[in-house]
Amino acid sequence: MIVVAGEALIDLVVSAEGQRAVPGGSPANVAVTLARLDQPVRLLARLGNDEYGRQVAEHLTTNQVNLDWAVRAEQPTSVAVATLDATGQASYEFRLAGTADWQWTPQELPELAGSPANALHTGSLALALAPGAGVLEDLLASERRRDGLTVSIDLNLRPSIVTDRTAEQARVRRQVPLAHLVKASDEDLAWLYPDRTVSEVMAEWRALGVSCAVVTLGSEGALLLAPDGSVHRQPAVPTTVVDTVGAGDSFTGGLLAALADLDALGDRPVDRLAAVTEQQWGAVLRQAALVAALTCGRRGADPPRRAEVEALLDPES
């Protein structure tokens, strides 16, 4: 079972066709992707007490995301206004003041030791906004020390919300060593480190103790730095882009699902990731890229299901 921790909010999607309210949030999108790829997944989230919160909970439950560890919060649901341009690219504005997602207390977190969890994934605003970010960071640190499951982070930075680049650099440098697997986009890194290359950043993460670093490159595909220091490049899967909402999250879900299928997540995480072969890393990246491409070909964060992905990865099956 993969545990995903973080925000589950409403995306208010604005386009030439008007606006619509759809459940979203990066960690929630990752959880839905994993569930659709037939991975047992439990979402550690704080769900608002309003109609939006009920809509989010219904969406997650319908998609087989387990909410047993979700907190039914007193605060309202966070809202992200996603405005789509003519090419389907999304820009975001967030309404977050006093909302549920960022109010974690240590008492609300479950005990992962002894549970069926084999991985813990988080990232995005959940690791950036106080006071909850500090609580989740402590959870990551505890699990990294315990060595009982794989810890994964997707940076998914939001410079329009957290604008202090120097503070974000310090936060990322503090949190990255807590993870075995770190994923970011080239846009994340261009903002965070405008004077450094993607390769330089990935090499630094490896030096800090990250086993596997992945950077998505938009239309140029993705790069993966494996535990043995080898670099794997995956071209983008051709698709007609409807919009990019949830594309990075579905990539992350596809990546984690592929690793779970290889039994590469779990206790002794460094050893498990080191055992993944060169051929397997290529297959992991191909699945992640395909899942992201299929999501881009649909309106909103609507990741594909396992049968659809398998049929395209192996057309003769």
Phi, psi and omega in degrees: 000132177261129176261128177246129182242134176145196191288143172228104190230189177252127169269116173267098188273121182248125179217184179298339180275355183120208179227152179214148180259119181228145178297143180199213189099131187305306180299320178298320178296321176298317181298316179296318178301314179299316180297319180291339175266018173066031173260128174301128185217139178236129182262124176263095187220160173252113186261130183296162186264017184250185181298322176300319179297321177293324177295318178297313181298319179296318179300314182293315180296318179300327180269016174067027172274123182287128182248021182299331181259005178286146179260129175273100191272160177278339185279161178286169182281141174290150180232131173247121177271112181257112180259124182264134175272186186296338180266358182092359177289138183257138168242151192237144169231137188243143174243098194236350187297123175071018184267174194289324196298335194253014189252029182303143167239153180304327183293341182275351184271143179279168173270114184278333176297130181088352176272170178281008184295133175247353178204152175232119180241140173204187180147197180060216185293337181300331179262006185242335188255124177286156359274348187295329183301320180294324179294315179292324177298319177297323177297316178299315181299318180296317182288326176297318179294322184292328176065030183257352179204167180276130178257129184231139178230135168247115184303304177044060186291153179232080184298339178288343180252307179257097194267347184278099184298318182297318178294322179292323176299318180294318179298312182297318179296329179284322187273327183305317181294350178279349186250150171272331181230128178233132178237143176212169172257161176296331176293319175306310187287327178296324178282317186290319183228075186296344182253015183229152179274162176302317181298321179295319180294315180298321179295322178295317179300319178298319179294334180276356176111005177284130180283319186223124177245133181231133176231124175275144188239027180062232182291351179268000176098226184206156175240144176226127174260112185278166181303331181275005179091354178285149181248131180242132180246134178240118175296154175294144176279125182301137178201159171270113186283121171272308168200168184256012181298123177079004184296313180296324179293319179292325174302312180299315178298318178297322178296310181294322179297318179296319178293322177297320179296334178272002185060034182263005176245142177143204181292161187049054189300325180297316180294320181296315180291325179294336181278350178291130184277167178302316179297320180293321177300320177299318179293322178300312180295321179298316179297315181300317180294321180293317179299317179296318181296318179296324178293319178296335181278004181233160179282126177078184179279086186232075185292157182283168176263165188302316183299321179294318180293314181298322180296325180277329177287328180224080187301340183271356182282000000 
